[in-house]
Amino acid sequence: MKYALIGCGMIAPNHIKAALETGLEISALCDVNEAAARKILETIPEEKRAGTAVYTDHRRMLEEVRPELTALALGSGIKRRIACDCMEAGANVIVEKPVALSLEDADAMISAAEKNGVRLCVNHQLRFTPSVRAVKAAADSGAFGRLLHATAQVRRNRNKAYFDAAPWRGTWKDDGGTLMNQCIHYTDLLQWVLGDVEEVFAYTDRLTHPYIEAEDLGLALVRFRSGAYAAVEGTVNVYPNNLSDSMAFFGEQGTVDVSGKYLDEERRWMFSDGTASLAESLEKYGIRDLGAGHTPIYRDMLGALRENREPVCSGTEGRKALELILAIYESAASGKPVRLPLTRGATTDHIGRFDK
Ligand SMILES: NC(=O)c1ccc[n+]([C@@H]2O[C@H](COP(=O)([O-])OP(=O)(O)OC[C@H]3O[C@@H](n4cnc5c(N)ncnc54)[C@H](O)[C@@H]3O)[C@@H](O)[C@H]2O)c1
């Protein structure tokens, strides 16, 4: 299948690895910065890059290459325009998280997919890690009993060099802060496991990064329609470097507490049915390792295209993840609890919030 990557920056190598591992024909690389695209080209094994063209204009690339699948690894504010161009040209799209930075943009992207008969997939790749799939299987099969509450802690460090590396980072128009950029993977998982959110209350602040516009700390309390709760803690202020990412799920009949990049370091994994380790749950639910990084997202998207179904992380799922973070932003800005669903919302609603 003819594939093109648009945006050849920091996360691009993960997309190339996934494209190679899933047997896609990498027909084009596109970046407004030609040198960035050429650098990525050199990472592709020689025998696989003979037919890979380099472009600086995505429209020209779409016209000349006609890819069937495109991946967008771009600053978040420009995804709508480029995703819609791709879908109008008949290409299916895998877009990096977050799907967009406003509900209006996310809706336009979802409609473009429907109108043009193509699929839109959002890259929330943590859904495919074995431990997360085991938690989801345990929740869906009732092994947790009633799910009571969950936590997500994303304790990282992002320094000036990180934010200086691209002008869009930390801006309201093109990125948002730590909740929208780093934590959204974990808030997506909370919703995936616990279901739809009813209400949030949150604090956000910009404590140690005066050179960015958005938050570097976010603390949120979430109530789900099911009656379960969650607490979210996201920071990029950890001294002197990344500490840990961790999640816990507490049910009447089971507890899971995991940490690490792939949430596979078990602090507790215990169910009343006798399952007492991640390995046992993987066995019990028949969960196979689908590969690391972005590969499982690509595999699922290719499966969706073959089987004419929605991918696991569809545009609608990506919109839900976006909506929760926008609700958290609204609560923090207003000092009040915010109920979902939102009728509208955008990161740009908060321009200047920490400058007062
Ligand atoms: N899934 C993950 O775990 C993960 C990890 C890191 C980043 N991301 C996401 O990936 C996206 C990109 O992040 P990054 O860190 O690679 O960004 P980056 O700034 O390093 O790269 C973006 C690239 O897009 C190019 N670009 C800008 N405008 C363009 C246009 N109109 N046409 C073509 N190319 C254009 C830039 O020149 C740059 O090379 C963001 O949405 C980010 O949130 C996801």
The ligand as an SDF file (V2000), in Angstrom:
LIG
                    3D

 44 48  0  0  0  0  0  0  0  0999 V2000
    2.4920    9.3920   20.0380 N   0  0  0  0  0  0  0  0  0  0  0  0
    3.4800    9.8490   20.7570 C   0  0  0  0  0  0  0  0  0  0  0  0
    3.9100    9.2470   21.7220 O   0  0  0  0  0  0  0  0  0  0  0  0
    4.0890   11.1710   20.3810 C   0  0  0  0  0  0  0  0  0  0  0  0
    5.3660   11.5080   20.8330 C   0  0  0  0  0  0  0  0  0  0  0  0
    5.9010   12.7360   20.4210 C   0  0  0  0  0  0  0  0  0  0  0  0
    5.1530   13.6010   19.6340 C   0  0  0  0  0  0  0  0  0  0  0  0
    3.8870   13.2450   19.2580 N   0  0  0  0  0  0  0  0  0  0  0  0
    3.0500   14.1400   18.4460 C   0  0  0  0  0  0  0  0  0  0  0  0
    3.5770   14.1770   17.1250 O   0  0  0  0  0  0  0  0  0  0  0  0
    3.3540   15.4570   16.5480 C   0  0  0  0  0  0  0  0  0  0  0  0
    4.6790   15.9940   16.0240 C   0  0  0  0  0  0  0  0  0  0  0  0
    5.5860   16.1050   17.1100 O   0  0  0  0  0  0  0  0  0  0  0  0
    7.1730   16.2260   16.8770 P   0  0  0  0  0  0  0  0  0  0  0  0
    7.7630   16.3300   18.2270 O   0  0  0  0  0  0  0  0  0  0  0  0
    7.6470   15.2040   15.9200 O   0  0  0  0  0  0  0  0  0  0  0  0
    7.2270   17.6780   16.1700 O   0  0  0  0  0  0  0  0  0  0  0  0
    8.4640   18.3520   15.4150 P   0  0  0  0  0  0  0  0  0  0  0  0
    8.3050   19.8100   15.5540 O   0  0  0  0  0  0  0  0  0  0  0  0
    9.7450   17.7130   15.8350 O   0  0  0  0  0  0  0  0  0  0  0  0
    8.1720   17.9210   13.8990 O   0  0  0  0  0  0  0  0  0  0  0  0
    7.1360   18.4640   13.1340 C   0  0  0  0  0  0  0  0  0  0  0  0
    7.6380   18.5630   11.6970 C   0  0  0  0  0  0  0  0  0  0  0  0
    6.5540   19.0360   10.8900 O   0  0  0  0  0  0  0  0  0  0  0  0
    7.1060   19.8850    9.8980 C   0  0  0  0  0  0  0  0  0  0  0  0
    6.0420   20.7270    9.3210 N   0  0  0  0  0  0  0  0  0  0  0  0
    5.5050   21.8610    9.8420 C   0  0  0  0  0  0  0  0  0  0  0  0
    4.5540   22.3300    9.0080 N   0  0  0  0  0  0  0  0  0  0  0  0
    4.4790   21.4840    7.9630 C   0  0  0  0  0  0  0  0  0  0  0  0
    3.6940   21.4410    6.7890 C   0  0  0  0  0  0  0  0  0  0  0  0
    2.7640   22.3620    6.5120 N   0  0  0  0  0  0  0  0  0  0  0  0
    3.8970   20.4230    5.9160 N   0  0  0  0  0  0  0  0  0  0  0  0
    4.8350   19.4670    6.1660 C   0  0  0  0  0  0  0  0  0  0  0  0
    5.6240   19.4770    7.2750 N   0  0  0  0  0  0  0  0  0  0  0  0
    5.4370   20.4650    8.1570 C   0  0  0  0  0  0  0  0  0  0  0  0
    8.1780   20.6420   10.6290 C   0  0  0  0  0  0  0  0  0  0  0  0
    9.1160   21.2370    9.7370 O   0  0  0  0  0  0  0  0  0  0  0  0
    8.7870   19.5500   11.5150 C   0  0  0  0  0  0  0  0  0  0  0  0
    9.8890   18.9130   10.8810 O   0  0  0  0  0  0  0  0  0  0  0  0
    2.6830   16.2950   17.6300 C   0  0  0  0  0  0  0  0  0  0  0  0
    1.2880   16.2450   17.4570 O   0  0  0  0  0  0  0  0  0  0  0  0
    3.0380   15.5830   18.9180 C   0  0  0  0  0  0  0  0  0  0  0  0
    2.0510   15.7550   19.9230 O   0  0  0  0  0  0  0  0  0  0  0  0
    3.3700   12.0390   19.6010 C   0  0  0  0  0  0  0  0  0  0  0  0
  1  2  1  0
  2  3  2  0
  2  4  1  0
  4  5  1  0
  4 44  2  0
  5  6  2  0
  6  7  1  0
  7  8  2  0
  8  9  1  0
  8 44  1  0
  9 10  1  0
  9 42  1  0
 10 11  1  0
 11 12  1  0
 11 40  1  0
 12 13  1  0
 13 14  1  0
 14 15  2  0
 14 16  1  0
 14 17  1  0
 17 18  1  0
 18 19  2  0
 18 20  1  0
 18 21  1  0
 21 22  1  0
 22 23  1  0
 23 24  1  0
 23 38  1  0
 24 25  1  0
 25 26  1  0
 25 36  1  0
 26 27  1  0
 26 35  1  0
 27 28  2  0
 28 29  1  0
 29 30  1  0
 29 35  2  0
 30 31  1  0
 30 32  2  0
 32 33  1  0
 33 34  2  0
 34 35  1  0
 36 37  1  0
 36 38  1  0
 38 39  1  0
 40 41  1  0
 40 42  1  0
 42 43  1  0
M  CHG  2   8   1  16  -1
M  END
$$$$
